[in-house]
Amino acid sequence: MRSSRFLMLPLALAASGSLVSGCVSKGLAFPPSVDLRVEPKPVLAPDAIYSEAALDAYDIAIEARGDRLAAQVGRLCRFFDTMGMKGLDCPPPEPRPKQG
C-alpha cells in the first residue's frame, strides 16, 4: 500500500494548480500604482506675487497638475469600466506619441 504522503503530493499539486489559474488576470492590466497616490497641489511662495514669471510658472504648474489628475482619473475609470462597473462615462485614452 502506498503511503499517504505519496498520495497527498498529486492532490496538493492539483489544488495549487487550480489556485494559480484563479489568480490569472482575464486580460486586464492594473493601472499603475502611482494612480492611487494623490499629487500635492503646487504651492505659491508668498513673495511670488511680485514676480510675473513666478506667477506664470505657478499657473503652468497648476495646469499641468490638472492634466495629470485628469489622465489619472481616466485610467482608473477605464480600468473599472473593464472590470464591469456600471454607470461610467470614461474619457478615451490619450493617443501615444509616435516614436520614430
C-alpha positions as CSV (number, residue, x, y, z in Angstrom):
1,M,0.0,0.0,0.0
2,R,1.3,3.4,-0.9
3,S,2.0,5.9,1.8
4,S,-0.5,8.7,2.5
5,R,2.3,11.2,1.9
6,F,2.8,9.9,-1.6
7,L,-0.9,10.2,-2.3
8,M,-1.0,13.8,-1.0
9,L,1.5,15.1,-3.5
10,P,-0.7,14.8,-6.6
11,L,-3.7,16.2,-4.6
12,A,-1.6,19.2,-3.5
13,L,-0.3,19.8,-7.0
14,A,-3.8,19.8,-8.4
15,A,-5.1,22.1,-5.7
16,S,-2.3,24.6,-6.2
17,G,-2.8,24.5,-10.0
18,S,-6.5,25.5,-9.5
19,L,-5.5,28.3,-7.2
20,V,-2.9,29.7,-9.6
21,S,-5.4,29.6,-12.5
22,G,-7.8,31.5,-10.4
23,C,-5.2,34.3,-9.9
24,V,-4.5,34.8,-13.5
25,S,-6.0,38.0,-14.8
26,K,-8.5,37.8,-17.5
27,G,-6.6,40.1,-19.9
28,L,-6.8,43.0,-17.5
29,A,-3.9,45.2,-16.8
30,F,-4.0,47.0,-13.4
31,P,-3.5,50.8,-13.6
32,P,-0.1,52.0,-12.4
33,S,0.2,52.2,-8.6
34,V,1.0,55.9,-8.9
35,D,-2.6,56.4,-10.0
36,L,-3.5,55.6,-6.4
37,R,-1.4,58.4,-5.0
38,V,-2.7,62.0,-4.5
39,E,-0.3,64.5,-6.0
40,P,0.0,67.6,-3.8
41,K,-1.1,70.9,-5.2
42,P,1.8,73.3,-6.1
43,V,2.3,76.0,-3.5
44,L,2.8,79.6,-4.5
45,A,5.5,81.2,-2.5
46,P,4.4,84.4,-0.7
47,D,7.0,86.6,-2.5
48,A,6.0,85.2,-5.9
49,I,3.1,87.7,-6.1
50,Y,5.7,90.4,-7.0
51,S,7.1,88.4,-10.0
52,E,5.2,87.9,-13.2
53,A,7.5,85.0,-14.2
54,A,6.8,83.2,-10.8
55,L,3.1,83.7,-11.3
56,D,3.3,82.3,-14.8
57,A,5.3,79.3,-13.6
58,Y,2.7,78.7,-10.9
59,D,-0.1,78.8,-13.4
60,I,1.7,76.4,-15.6
61,A,2.3,74.0,-12.7
62,I,-1.4,74.1,-11.7
63,E,-2.5,73.5,-15.3
64,A,0.0,70.6,-15.7
65,R,-1.2,69.0,-12.4
66,G,-4.8,69.3,-13.6
67,D,-3.9,67.5,-16.8
68,R,-2.1,64.7,-14.9
69,L,-5.0,64.3,-12.5
70,A,-7.5,64.1,-15.4
71,A,-5.4,61.4,-17.1
72,Q,-5.1,59.6,-13.8
73,V,-8.9,59.6,-13.3
74,G,-9.4,58.5,-16.9
75,R,-7.1,55.5,-16.4
76,L,-8.8,54.4,-13.2
77,C,-12.2,54.9,-14.9
78,R,-11.3,52.8,-17.9
79,F,-9.9,50.1,-15.5
80,F,-13.2,49.9,-13.5
81,D,-15.2,50.0,-16.7
82,T,-13.2,47.0,-17.9
83,M,-13.9,45.3,-14.6
84,G,-17.7,45.7,-15.3
85,M,-18.6,48.7,-13.1
86,K,-21.8,50.2,-14.4
87,G,-22.7,53.9,-14.9
88,L,-19.3,55.1,-16.0
89,D,-18.6,57.6,-18.8
90,C,-14.9,57.4,-19.3
91,P,-12.8,59.6,-21.5
92,P,-10.9,57.9,-24.3
93,P,-7.2,57.2,-23.7
94,E,-4.7,59.8,-24.7
95,P,-3.1,58.9,-28.0
96,R,0.5,57.9,-27.6
97,P,3.1,60.0,-29.4
98,K,4.6,58.2,-32.4
99,Q,8.2,57.2,-31.9
100,G,10.4,57.3,-34.8
